[in-house]
């Protein structure tokens, strides 16, 4: 496990400065975003494979308020700091920024990733138009990683509720 996991949870300003350091060292930054409410195998495989596309990985994590808007009442199951902490504990993840919106176009525009990755349940047509525009303006390469069937936070929650 990494030392000082808490230090990997950073502000947007810190992420922008880190991004500049990476760029000046000719290192490629991979960025993805999501709620990551209940981390499961699908997430871990997706992040592991995504990290291979560059030299460093940043995850933009929806805040608790944003998750409630996106997923409904009763979510998130885990608070934003806990979700960010667990992600930072993964070998594939270098840094996490928590953002307080249903989309992360502001963060993407500020960070200007080299590579942006989403799960295969998205396409260029279904990607949030503001996020897509920020990425295109930044010159980011957009990848869609195949969706790993059988692993969905919503399905896991529903299955657990049926068993109880």
C-alpha positions in Angstrom: 0.0 0.0 0.0 1.2 3.5 -0.7 2.5 5.8 2.0 0.4 8.9 2.8 -2.7 8.0 0.8 -4.4 11.1 2.1 -1.8 13.2 0.3 -3.0 11.8 -3.0 -6.4 13.5 -2.6 -5.8 16.9 -4.0 -7.5 20.1 -4.9 -8.1 21.2 -8.5 -5.4 23.9 -8.2 -2.9 21.2 -7.0 -4.0 19.0 -9.9 -3.3 21.7 -12.4 0.2 22.3 -10.9 0.9 18.5 -10.9 -0.3 18.4 -14.5 2.2 21.1 -15.4 5.0 19.1 -13.7 4.0 16.0 -15.7 3.9 18.0 -19.0 7.3 19.5 -18.4 8.7 16.0 -17.9 7.0 14.8 -21.1 4.7 12.4 -19.2 1.2 11.6 -20.3 -1.7 12.1 -17.9 -4.7 9.7 -18.1 -7.9 11.1 -16.5 -11.3 9.4 -15.8 -14.2 10.4 -13.7 -17.1 8.9 -11.9 -18.9 8.2 -8.6 -17.0 5.0 -7.6 -19.5 4.6 -4.8 -19.0 0.9 -4.3 -15.6 -0.1 -5.7 -15.8 -3.5 -7.5 -13.8 -5.7 -9.9 -15.2 -3.9 -12.9 -13.8 -0.6 -11.6 -10.4 -2.1 -10.7 -10.0 -3.7 -14.1 -11.1 -0.6 -15.9 -8.7 1.6 -13.9 -5.8 -0.8 -14.3 -6.2 -1.0 -18.1 -6.7 2.7 -18.4 -3.5 3.5 -16.4 -1.5 1.6 -19.0 -2.3 4.3 -21.6 -0.1 6.9 -19.9 2.4 7.7 -17.2 0.1 8.9 -14.4 -3.6 8.6 -13.5 -5.9 11.2 -12.1 -9.5 10.4 -11.1 -12.2 13.0 -10.8 -14.7 11.8 -8.2 -18.2 13.2 -7.8 -18.9 14.7 -4.4 -21.6 13.3 -2.2 -24.0 16.0 -3.2 -23.4 15.3 -6.9 -23.8 11.5 -6.4 -27.2 12.1 -4.8 -28.3 14.2 -7.8 -27.0 11.5 -10.3 -27.9 8.3 -8.5 -30.8 9.3 -6.2 -31.7 9.2 -2.6 -29.7 6.7 -0.5 -26.6 7.2 -2.5 -23.7 7.4 -2.1 -23.2 4.4 0.1 -19.7 5.7 1.0 -18.8 9.3 1.6 -16.6 11.2 -0.8 -13.4 11.1 1.3 -13.8 7.4 1.8 -14.3 6.8 -1.9 -11.3 8.9 -2.8 -9.2 7.2 -0.2 -10.0 3.7 -1.5 -9.2 4.8 -5.1 -5.9 6.3 -4.0 -5.0 3.0 -2.4 -5.0 1.3 -5.8 -1.6 1.0 -7.6 -3.1 2.3 -10.8 -4.2 5.6 -9.3 -1.8 8.5 -8.6 -4.2 11.3 -7.6 -7.9 12.0 -6.9 -9.8 15.3 -7.1 -13.3 15.5 -5.7 -15.6 17.8 -7.7 -19.0 19.1 -6.8 -21.0 18.9 -10.0 -22.8 16.3 -12.1 -20.2 16.8 -14.8 -16.5 17.7 -14.7 -16.1 19.9 -17.8 -14.6 22.7 -15.6 -12.0 20.3 -14.2 -11.2 18.8 -17.6 -10.7 22.2 -19.1 -8.3 23.2 -16.3 -6.3 20.0 -16.3 -6.2 19.3 -20.1 -5.5 15.6 -19.9 -3.5 13.9 -22.6 -5.8 10.9 -22.4 -9.4 10.6 -21.2 -11.1 7.3 -20.5 -14.7 6.3 -20.0 -16.3 2.9 -19.7 -17.7 1.1 -22.8 -21.2 1.9 -21.7 -20.4 5.4 -23.1 -19.8 6.5 -26.7 -18.6 9.8 -28.2 -22.3 10.5 -28.9 -23.5 9.8 -25.3 -20.5 11.5 -23.5 -21.6 14.7 -21.7 -21.4 17.4 -24.4 -19.6 19.9 -22.1 -17.0 17.4 -21.1 -16.5 16.3 -24.7 -16.0 20.0 -25.8 -13.5 20.6 -23.0 -11.6 17.5 -24.0 -11.6 18.3 -27.7 -10.4 21.9 -27.0 -7.6 20.5 -24.9 -6.6 18.1 -27.7 -7.2 15.0 -25.4 -7.4 11.6 -26.9 -10.7 9.9 -25.8 -10.8 6.2 -25.2 -13.8 4.0 -24.3 -12.7 0.8 -22.4 -15.0 -2.2 -22.8 -17.7 -2.5 -20.2 -17.0 -5.5 -17.9 -20.3 -7.3 -17.8 -21.7 -8.5 -14.5 -20.2 -5.7 -12.5 -22.4 -2.7 -11.7 -22.7 -0.9 -8.4 -26.5 -0.5 -8.9 -26.8 -4.3 -9.6 -24.7 -5.2 -6.6 -26.8 -3.0 -4.4 -30.1 -4.5 -5.7 -28.7 -8.0 -5.3 -27.7 -7.3 -1.7 -31.1 -5.8 -0.9 -32.9 -8.9 -2.3 -30.7 -11.2 -0.1 -31.5 -9.3 3.1 
